[in-house]
């Protein structure tokens, strides 16, 4: 069995990976972080992802953007 090591990206690296569509990271009052990106598919709502840390929220946003 081969094991691969994964690098833990910094918040800056995660935001950069999301590209130009990323536009906001907000700390909400309910102890959650929210990361926002613009849609390019013509729908009105933005893409939003939630996380307990800013890194988690932006990582989930990246996953959503790269489906």
C-alpha positions in Angstrom: 0.0 0.0 0.0 1.4 3.4 -1.0 0.7 6.4 1.2 0.7 9.9 -0.1 1.2 12.9 2.1 -1.1 15.9 1.6 0.0 19.4 2.2 -2.3 21.5 4.4 -2.9 24.7 2.5 -2.9 28.1 4.1 -6.0 30.3 4.0 -4.3 32.5 1.4 -3.5 29.5 -0.8 -7.1 28.3 -0.5 -8.5 31.7 -1.5 -6.1 31.9 -4.4 -7.2 28.4 -5.6 -10.8 29.5 -5.8 -9.8 32.1 -8.4 -11.6 35.3 -9.4 -15.0 34.0 -8.4 -14.2 34.1 -4.7 -15.3 37.4 -3.2 -16.0 37.2 0.5 -15.3 35.4 3.8 -17.5 36.3 6.7 -17.6 35.3 10.4 -21.2 34.8 11.3 -22.7 35.3 14.8 -23.5 31.6 15.1 -19.8 30.6 15.2 -19.7 29.7 11.6 -17.6 31.0 8.8 -19.1 31.6 5.3 -17.2 31.8 2.1 -18.9 33.3 -1.0 -18.2 33.0 -4.8 -20.0 34.3 -7.8 -22.0 32.0 -10.0 -21.2 31.8 -13.7 -24.2 29.6 -14.7 -26.7 32.4 -14.8 -28.5 31.6 -11.5 -29.1 34.6 -9.2 -27.9 33.2 -5.9 -24.2 33.2 -5.0 -22.4 30.0 -4.1 -21.9 29.9 -0.3 -20.1 27.3 1.9 -20.0 27.0 5.6 -17.3 25.9 8.1 -16.2 26.0 11.7 -12.9 27.6 10.6 -12.2 30.0 7.7 -10.0 27.3 6.1 -12.9 24.8 6.2 -15.4 27.2 4.7 -13.0 28.1 1.8 -11.9 24.5 1.2 -15.6 23.5 0.9 -16.1 26.5 -1.5 -13.2 25.2 -3.6 -14.8 21.8 -3.8 -18.1 23.3 -4.8 -16.5 25.4 -7.5 -14.7 22.3 -8.9 -17.5 19.8 -9.1 
